[in-house]
Amino acid sequence: VNELARREGLSGLEEKALRKAQAREATGE
């Protein structure tokens, strides 16, 4: 996903938001 996001040209903020969402799903919240 990291490489794909970079290829799409997403901003660092968007990538951070994505990771935050994934982390929330991991915790089950």
FIKOLZA-1660 file (N, C-alpha, C; in steps of 0.1 Angstrom, whole numbers, plus 5000, padded with zeros to 4 digits):
% residues 29
   i   px   py   pz ch aa at
   1 5008 4988 5000  A  V  N
   1 5000 5000 5000  A  V CA
   1 5009 5012 5000  A  V  C
   2 5020 5012 5007  A  N  N
   2 5029 5023 5008  A  N CA
   2 5034 5027 4994  A  N  C
   3 5039 5017 4987  A  E  N
   3 5044 5020 4973  A  E CA
   3 5033 5025 4964  A  E  C
   4 5021 5019 4965  A  L  N
   4 5010 5023 4957  A  L CA
   4 5006 5038 4960  A  L  C
   5 5006 5041 4972  A  A  N
   5 5002 5055 4976  A  A CA
   5 5012 5065 4970  A  A  C
   6 5025 5061 4971  A  R  N
   6 5035 5070 4966  A  R CA
   6 5034 5071 4950  A  R  C
   7 5031 5060 4944  A  R  N
   7 5030 5060 4929  A  R CA
   7 5018 5069 4926  A  R  C
   8 5007 5069 4933  A  E  N
   8 4996 5077 4930  A  E CA
   8 4999 5092 4933  A  E  C
   9 5009 5095 4941  A  G  N
   9 5013 5108 4943  A  G CA
   9 5006 5114 4955  A  G  C
  10 5002 5106 4965  A  L  N
  10 4994 5111 4976  A  L CA
  10 5004 5119 4985  A  L  C
  11 4998 5129 4992  A  S  N
  11 5006 5137 5001  A  S CA
  11 5009 5129 5014  A  S  C
  12 5020 5133 5021  A  G  N
  12 5024 5126 5033  A  G CA
  12 5012 5127 5043  A  G  C
  13 5005 5137 5043  A  L  N
  13 4993 5138 5053  A  L CA
  13 4983 5128 5050  A  L  C
  14 4980 5126 5037  A  E  N
  14 4970 5116 5034  A  E CA
  14 4975 5102 5038  A  E  C
  15 4988 5099 5036  A  E  N
  15 4994 5086 5040  A  E CA
  15 4992 5084 5055  A  E  C
  16 4995 5095 5062  A  K  N
  16 4994 5095 5077  A  K CA
  16 4980 5091 5081  A  K  C
  17 4970 5098 5074  A  A  N
  17 4956 5095 5078  A  A CA
  17 4953 5081 5075  A  A  C
  18 4958 5075 5064  A  L  N
  18 4955 5062 5061  A  L CA
  18 4960 5052 5072  A  L  C
  19 4973 5055 5076  A  R  N
  19 4979 5046 5086  A  R CA
  19 4971 5047 5099  A  R  C
  20 4966 5060 5102  A  K  N
  20 4958 5061 5115  A  K CA
  20 4946 5053 5114  A  K  C
  21 4939 5053 5102  A  A  N
  21 4927 5046 5101  A  A CA
  21 4929 5031 5102  A  A  C
  22 4940 5026 5096  A  Q  N
  22 4944 5012 5097  A  Q CA
  22 4947 5008 5111  A  Q  C
  23 4954 5017 5119  A  A  N
  23 4957 5014 5133  A  A CA
  23 4944 5013 5141  A  A  C
  24 4935 5022 5138  A  R  N
  24 4922 5021 5145  A  R CA
  24 4915 5008 5143  A  R  C
  25 4915 5004 5130  A  E  N
  25 4909 4991 5127  A  E CA
  25 4916 4980 5134  A  E  C
  26 4929 4981 5135  A  A  N
  26 4937 4970 5142  A  A CA
  26 4933 4969 5157  A  A  C
  27 4931 4981 5163  A  T  N
  27 4927 4981 5177  A  T CA
  27 4913 4976 5179  A  T  C
  28 4905 4977 5168  A  G  N
  28 4891 4973 5168  A  G CA
  28 4882 4984 5173  A  G  C
  29 4886 4996 5171  A  E  N
  29 4877 5008 5176  A  E CA
  29 4869 5013 5164  A  E  C
% end
